[in-house]
Structures are given as C-alpha cells and as structure tokens.
Amino acid sequence: MPVLSEVIAALDALWPPERAEQWDAVGTVCGDPDATVTRVLFAVDPVQEVVDEAVQLGADLLVTHHPLYLRGTTTVSAGTFKGRAVHTLIKNDIALHVAHTNADRADPGVSDALAGALDLRVTGPLVPDASDPAGRRGLGRICELDPPMSLADFAERAAKRLPATAQGIRVAGDPQRTVRTVAVCGGSGDSLFDEVRAAGVDAYVTADLRHHPASEAQQHSPLALVDAAHWATEWPWTEQAAAQLDEISDRHGWGLRTHVSRTVTDPWTAHAASSAHNH
C-alpha cells in the first residue's frame, strides 16, 4: 500500500497547488506523510458530519473541495467546530487534503464534472488558463446541448441530474426559450458574467447568484440563468476525482479503495414555494 506522501504527490499532479487562486488555501491540512493509505473518502465540505463519515468508513485520507481554514487561524481548539474536526481527524489517523480552485481550473476539473452530470458536450474553457497552450484548462466551461431543448426542460434535467437540495433549481428567463449553448461554472459564478456574455451562450448554469448581478445580466442580454445549490454544482467532481485516483491506483498497483460521500452538506434544509407562483 502507498504512504500518504505518495498519494498526495499523485493528487498534486492532478490538481497542482500552484494553479490555485492567490487567496485560496489548498493542500494537506493534517496527516503524517509516512502513514499508510488504504481508503480514501472524497467530499465537498470538510464539516463534522463528513469527518465522522470518514471515521465510520475507516478512511486514512479525506479529500475535500472546500478548504477547512481559508483565512488562516491561530487555534485548533476542539472548542471550535473547525478545531473539533481537526481533533477528530488526527485522533483517528485521518489526513485531510484540499483541492479547491486548483481543481476548478484543471482538465478535467469541477466544471467538466458539472457539464458531464448535465449531459453537455464541452467545447472549451470559459476563462482559458494563459499557462495552458492546449487551451483545455481554465475556469468554467462552454458547452453545447445536443439536441437543443427549452429552458424549462433543461432546468428539469438539472433538477433530476444534480443531487437533490432544498433549493432545487432557480431559473431566470423565458421558460420556452430554446437552449443550444450553455456556460457552466461549478460553485459561485457571478464574477464571470462578462466572460459568459462575451461567449454569447444561451444559458449559464452556476450557483450563488445574487440579486444585482443576476438582474443586471438579464438587462444586458437575453441570457438565461440556471442557479443550483453551491454544493450540488460541485458534488459531481467528487465522483470524477475518485475515478481519477482509482485509475492512478490501478496503474501503480496500490489497491486503494475510494469512496464518495453522499452526505448532503448543503446548509439549506427546507424550501417553501410562494403560493402565487404557478410555474
């Protein structure tokens, strides 16, 4: 079986930490480089329920998309909820490794997995990575929907294909408009509206769209918006990432057992639709 440092080297080759955004906090949060790894759990959020799931599973490594400490800390006291997660991990010999914006920019990355879940054909990155001569890496993806369908039907597909959340799918635009081309960005995507408009796509699938950027996007162009829960847009990456590690494990003869967490860590727990809304 491999040791942690060998597995991390393989993960860093998939998602090089130097490709993360400057503000990001990626890499190994805790873990002994010389510890043997046999089981790996992939999840979006390093929250206590997921840490407890890793303990139950007997995992040696938890790989998450979201950082545990994004803005730094001076304490890992178990009196804090993040510190308690660290204590649980270390007591149970479980390492934590984070691949965040470096996994967003990868090929394949978070948005490729989202496109795959929605059965979209990727034609290229929304924001190409200048350091990639092949033009495959970058933030977001531009895709084609084949065959085209109405916005209402496409939103239904998103609701069926992405993991269920209280929010479901919110839509902005004429439900009957035909959607042929789609931009996707896993996670919070309202900073990319200029690029989405420049791409000239019919619809944009992302998460966490706020009132003003969404309203302005509608005024600028007939762009349709499909807004899903943040967690739901990034969860497909965990399956893709586990498959990538499986392939590496097979190549090296490591015999790793990979698992994907199905614990719903979207923070919203219920949704009450307004009664006057008949769509």
C-alpha positions as CSV (number, residue, x, y, z in Angstrom):
1,M,0.0,0.0,0.0
2,P,1.2,3.6,-0.6
3,V,2.0,6.1,2.1
4,L,0.3,9.5,2.3
5,S,3.2,11.4,0.7
6,E,2.9,9.2,-2.4
7,V,-0.9,9.6,-2.7
8,I,-0.6,13.4,-2.2
9,A,2.1,13.6,-4.9
10,A,-0.4,11.9,-7.3
11,L,-3.2,14.3,-6.2
12,D,-0.9,17.3,-6.7
13,A,-0.1,16.1,-10.2
14,L,-3.9,16.1,-11.0
15,W,-4.5,19.5,-9.3
16,P,-1.2,21.4,-9.0
17,P,-1.4,23.6,-5.9
18,E,0.4,26.4,-7.6
19,R,-2.6,26.8,-10.0
20,A,-4.9,27.7,-7.1
21,E,-6.0,31.4,-6.8
22,Q,-3.8,33.6,-4.7
23,W,-6.4,33.9,-1.9
24,D,-7.0,30.2,-1.7
25,A,-5.8,27.7,0.9
26,V,-5.2,24.3,-0.7
27,G,-3.1,21.3,0.1
28,T,-2.7,19.0,3.1
29,V,-4.3,20.3,6.3
30,C,-3.2,17.4,8.5
31,G,-1.7,13.9,8.2
32,D,1.5,12.0,8.6
33,P,3.4,11.8,5.3
34,D,4.7,8.3,6.2
35,A,1.3,6.8,7.2
36,T,-0.1,4.0,5.0
37,V,-3.2,4.9,3.0
38,T,-5.8,2.2,2.1
39,R,-9.1,4.0,1.9
40,V,-9.9,7.5,0.6
41,L,-13.1,9.4,1.0
42,F,-14.0,12.3,-1.4
43,A,-16.4,15.1,-0.3
44,V,-17.2,18.7,-1.0
45,D,-17.1,20.1,2.6
46,P,-14.8,19.2,5.5
47,V,-17.6,19.5,8.0
48,Q,-18.1,17.4,11.1
49,E,-20.7,15.0,9.5
50,V,-18.2,14.2,6.7
51,V,-15.3,13.8,9.2
52,D,-17.5,11.4,11.2
53,E,-18.3,9.5,8.0
54,A,-14.6,9.2,7.3
55,V,-14.1,7.7,10.8
56,Q,-17.0,5.2,10.3
57,L,-15.6,4.2,7.0
58,G,-12.1,3.6,8.4
59,A,-10.7,6.1,5.8
60,D,-7.0,7.1,6.1
61,L,-7.4,10.2,3.8
62,L,-10.3,12.6,3.3
63,V,-10.1,14.7,0.2
64,T,-12.4,17.8,0.1
65,H,-13.0,20.5,-2.4
66,H,-13.6,23.3,0.1
67,P,-10.8,24.4,2.5
68,L,-11.2,23.9,6.2
69,Y,-9.2,27.0,7.0
70,L,-9.5,29.6,4.2
71,R,-8.5,32.7,6.1
72,G,-5.9,31.2,8.5
73,T,-6.3,30.5,12.2
74,T,-4.4,30.7,15.5
75,T,-6.2,27.8,17.2
76,V,-7.3,24.2,16.5
77,S,-9.0,24.0,19.9
78,A,-11.7,21.4,20.0
79,G,-13.9,24.1,21.5
80,T,-14.3,25.5,17.9
81,F,-16.2,23.5,15.3
82,K,-13.2,23.5,12.9
83,G,-10.8,22.6,15.7
84,R,-13.1,19.7,16.6
85,A,-12.9,18.4,13.0
86,V,-9.1,18.6,13.2
87,H,-9.0,16.8,16.6
88,T,-11.3,14.0,15.2
89,L,-9.2,13.6,12.1
90,I,-5.9,13.4,14.0
91,K,-7.2,11.1,16.7
92,N,-8.3,8.7,14.1
93,D,-5.2,8.9,11.9
94,I,-7.1,10.5,9.0
95,A,-5.3,13.0,6.7
96,L,-7.2,15.9,5.2
97,H,-6.2,17.2,1.7
98,V,-7.9,20.1,-0.1
99,A,-8.2,20.7,-3.9
100,H,-10.2,23.9,-4.4
101,T,-9.6,26.5,-7.2
102,N,-6.7,24.3,-8.5
103,A,-9.4,21.6,-9.1
104,D,-11.7,24.2,-10.7
105,R,-9.0,25.1,-13.3
106,A,-7.9,21.5,-14.0
107,D,-8.6,19.4,-17.1
108,P,-10.8,17.7,-16.2
109,G,-12.0,19.9,-13.4
110,V,-15.0,20.8,-11.4
111,S,-16.9,22.3,-14.3
112,D,-16.2,19.3,-16.6
113,A,-17.9,17.1,-14.0
114,L,-20.9,19.5,-13.8
115,A,-21.2,19.5,-17.6
116,G,-21.0,15.7,-17.6
117,A,-23.8,15.5,-15.0
118,L,-26.0,17.6,-17.2
119,D,-25.0,15.7,-20.4
120,L,-23.5,18.7,-22.0
121,R,-20.6,18.5,-24.6
122,V,-17.7,20.7,-23.5
123,T,-16.1,22.7,-26.3
124,G,-13.6,24.6,-24.2
125,P,-12.9,26.7,-21.0
126,L,-15.0,29.8,-20.3
127,V,-11.9,31.6,-18.9
128,P,-8.8,29.9,-20.5
129,D,-5.7,29.5,-18.4
130,A,-2.9,31.5,-20.0
131,S,-0.4,28.9,-19.0
132,D,-2.1,26.1,-20.9
133,P,-1.0,26.1,-24.6
134,A,-3.6,23.3,-25.4
135,G,-6.4,25.6,-24.3
136,R,-8.2,23.0,-22.2
137,R,-7.7,24.3,-18.7
138,G,-9.3,27.3,-17.0
139,L,-12.4,28.4,-15.1
140,G,-15.8,27.3,-16.2
141,R,-16.7,25.6,-19.4
142,I,-18.5,26.4,-22.6
143,C,-20.8,23.6,-23.8
144,E,-23.3,22.5,-26.4
145,L,-26.7,21.0,-25.6
146,D,-27.4,18.3,-28.2
147,P,-30.3,18.2,-29.1
148,P,-31.4,21.7,-28.0
149,M,-34.3,22.0,-25.6
150,S,-36.4,24.6,-23.9
151,L,-35.1,26.4,-20.8
152,A,-37.9,24.8,-18.8
153,D,-36.9,21.3,-19.9
154,F,-33.2,22.0,-19.3
155,A,-33.9,23.2,-15.8
156,E,-35.9,20.0,-15.2
157,R,-32.9,18.0,-16.4
158,A,-30.6,19.9,-13.9
159,A,-33.1,19.2,-11.1
160,K,-33.1,15.5,-11.9
161,R,-29.3,15.0,-12.6
162,L,-27.8,17.1,-9.8
163,P,-28.1,15.8,-6.2
164,A,-31.4,16.9,-4.5
165,T,-31.3,20.0,-2.3
166,A,-33.9,22.2,-0.6
167,Q,-33.2,25.0,-3.0
168,G,-33.7,22.9,-6.2
169,I,-33.1,24.9,-9.3
170,R,-33.9,28.6,-9.8
171,V,-34.4,29.9,-13.4
172,A,-34.3,33.4,-14.9
173,G,-35.5,33.9,-18.4
174,D,-38.4,32.8,-20.7
175,P,-39.1,29.1,-19.8
176,Q,-39.9,28.4,-23.5
177,R,-36.7,29.9,-25.0
178,T,-34.5,27.3,-26.8
179,V,-31.2,26.5,-25.2
180,R,-28.4,25.3,-27.6
181,T,-25.2,26.6,-25.9
182,V,-24.5,26.7,-22.2
183,A,-21.7,28.0,-20.0
184,V,-21.2,26.2,-16.7
185,C,-19.3,27.1,-13.6
186,G,-19.3,24.9,-10.5
187,G,-19.7,26.9,-7.3
188,S,-20.2,30.7,-7.1
189,G,-20.2,32.1,-10.6
190,D,-21.5,35.6,-10.7
191,S,-17.9,37.1,-11.1
192,L,-17.8,35.6,-14.6
193,F,-20.8,37.3,-16.2
194,D,-18.6,39.4,-18.5
195,E,-17.0,36.3,-19.9
196,V,-20.4,34.5,-20.1
197,R,-21.8,37.4,-22.1
198,A,-18.7,37.5,-24.3
199,A,-19.2,33.8,-25.1
200,G,-22.7,34.5,-26.4
201,V,-24.2,31.4,-24.9
202,D,-28.0,30.9,-24.4
203,A,-27.8,29.9,-20.7
204,Y,-25.5,29.9,-17.7
205,V,-25.5,27.2,-15.1
206,T,-23.8,28.1,-11.8
207,A,-24.6,28.7,-8.1
208,D,-25.0,31.5,-5.5
209,L,-26.3,34.1,-8.0
210,R,-27.1,37.4,-6.1
211,H,-29.9,39.8,-6.9
212,H,-28.0,42.7,-8.5
213,P,-25.6,40.7,-10.8
214,A,-28.4,38.4,-11.9
215,S,-30.7,41.4,-12.5
216,E,-28.0,43.3,-14.5
217,A,-27.2,40.1,-16.5
218,Q,-30.9,40.0,-17.5
219,Q,-30.9,43.6,-18.6
220,H,-27.7,43.3,-20.6
221,S,-28.8,40.4,-22.8
222,P,-31.4,37.6,-23.2
223,L,-29.0,35.3,-21.2
224,A,-31.0,32.6,-19.3
225,L,-29.8,31.8,-15.8
226,V,-30.0,28.4,-14.1
227,D,-29.0,28.7,-10.5
228,A,-28.4,25.5,-8.4
229,A,-27.2,25.0,-4.9
230,H,-23.5,25.6,-4.5
231,W,-22.9,22.1,-3.0
232,A,-24.9,20.4,-5.8
233,T,-22.9,22.0,-8.6
234,E,-19.6,20.8,-7.1
235,W,-20.6,17.4,-5.9
236,P,-20.2,15.7,-9.3
237,W,-16.5,16.5,-9.1
238,T,-16.1,14.1,-6.1
239,E,-17.1,11.2,-8.4
240,Q,-14.8,12.3,-11.1
241,A,-11.9,12.8,-8.7
242,A,-12.4,9.4,-7.1
243,A,-12.4,7.8,-10.6
244,Q,-9.1,9.7,-11.4
245,L,-7.5,8.3,-8.2
246,D,-8.8,4.8,-9.0
247,E,-7.0,5.0,-12.3
248,I,-3.7,6.1,-10.7
249,S,-4.1,3.3,-8.0
250,D,-4.6,0.7,-10.7
251,R,-1.6,1.9,-12.7
252,H,0.7,1.7,-9.6
253,G,-0.9,-1.5,-8.2
254,W,-1.8,0.3,-5.0
255,G,-5.2,-1.3,-4.4
256,L,-6.7,1.8,-2.9
257,R,-10.4,1.8,-2.0
258,T,-12.0,5.1,-2.9
259,H,-15.4,6.2,-1.7
260,V,-17.6,9.3,-2.5
261,S,-19.6,10.9,0.3
262,R,-23.3,11.2,-0.3
263,T,-23.9,13.1,2.9
264,V,-25.8,16.3,1.9
265,T,-23.8,19.2,3.2
266,D,-25.8,21.9,1.6
267,P,-26.7,24.2,4.5
268,W,-30.3,24.8,3.5
269,T,-32.8,22.3,4.9
270,A,-36.2,23.3,3.6
271,H,-37.9,25.3,0.8
272,A,-41.4,26.8,0.8
273,A,-42.5,27.9,-2.6
274,S,-44.6,31.1,-2.8
275,S,-48.2,30.1,-3.3
276,A,-48.9,32.7,-6.0
277,H,-46.0,31.3,-8.2
278,N,-47.7,29.0,-10.7
279,H,-44.7,27.9,-12.8
